[in-house]
Amino acid sequence: MFWEIFTFELNYRRVRPVTYIYFALILLLSFFTVTSPGLKLSGSIGHVNANAPYVIAYLIMAFSLFFTMITSSVMGVAVVRDFENNTEAIMFSTPITKGQYLLAGSQDRWSCWYL
């Protein structure tokens, strides 16, 4: 049951344009933050190098806050879609636990980001 849910969600994400929009947004934001001298999200001013531990920690924090919004919008679609179509009762009546169902949905979303 896990594999069926996983492949369905993976195929569903593959044809949606928002997956590629989010991928491009993350790629461009990360690329321009690292390479562009005009776009500074970090505090590399004066004697602070761009690869200082403080700057790296700040970038990780800023990206984590931004990417959390994207992750929640991607992962929430499947749950809302199931409740709108009244399929959550079918999913939860099969021999799969709620944790396995949510894990199968989240695993394909994470694998989409790595493709």
N, C-alpha and C positions, 0 to 999 in steps of 0.2 A: 504494500500500500504506500509505503514511503516513496518508492521509486516512481510510482505513477503520479503522485502529487508533485514530486520534484521535477519530472520531465514536463508535466503540464505547465507549471509555473515558469520553467526555463523557456519553453516555446512561446508562452504568452509574453514574456519580457523581450524576447528576440524580435518580435514584430512591432513592438511599441516604439514610437519615435522619442518618447520622453527618456527612455533608457540611454539613447545615443546623445540626447541633448545634455543630460546630466553628466555623462562621460566626458563630452567635449568641454563643458563648463569646469569640471574638476581638473581636466588636463590643462586647459588654458590658464586657469587661475594659478595652478601650481607652477606651470612653466614660466609665466610672466612674473610671478613673485620671486622666483629664483634668478631669472636672467635679466629682468628689466631694472635699470637704476631708478626709473621714475615711479614704479609701483613698490612702495615699501610698506609692508605690514609689520615689519619688525623694527627694533630699535637700534639698528646698526648705524649709529651716528658718531662721528668723531673717531675716537680711538677704539671703538667697539667693532670688531671684525664681523663680517656677515655670517661667518660660521662659528661664532661664539656660542657656548652652551646656553646662555640666556636668550639669544636670538632664536636658536633652534627650538627651545622650549616654548617660546612665545608663538612661533609659527605653528607648532603642533597644537597648542591650545586654541589658536584662532581657527585653524582648519578643522579641528574637532568640533567646535561649536557650529561652524557652517555646515560641515558634512553630516552632522547629526540631524539637521533639518531635512537634508536630502534623503538620508536613510529612512527616516520616519515616513516621509511621503511615499517612498518606494515600497516599504514593507506594509504600510497601512492599506494599500490598495487591495491586496488579496483578501484581507480580513473583511473589509467593507464590501467587497464584491460578493463574498460568500454570504454575508448577512442580507444583502439586497436581493439575492436570488434564492434565499431561504434554503441554502445547501448546507448550512452549518449543522443542522440536525442529522443530515445524512452522513456527513463527515464524522461527527462525534458518535454516531451509532455503530460505525464500523469498528473493527478491532484495532483501532489506532487511538492513542491517547491524545489529549489536547497538546501536550508538550511535543510529541512527535509530529503532530500536524503543523504546529508553529515552527518547529525546527526544520521540517522539510521545506516550508515556504521560505524561511530565512536562508537556508543553505543555497537554494538556487539564486536568490537575489545576490548573495555574496559572490557566487561563482559568475554571475553576469558581470559584476564589476571587474573581475579578473580576466574576462575574455577580452 
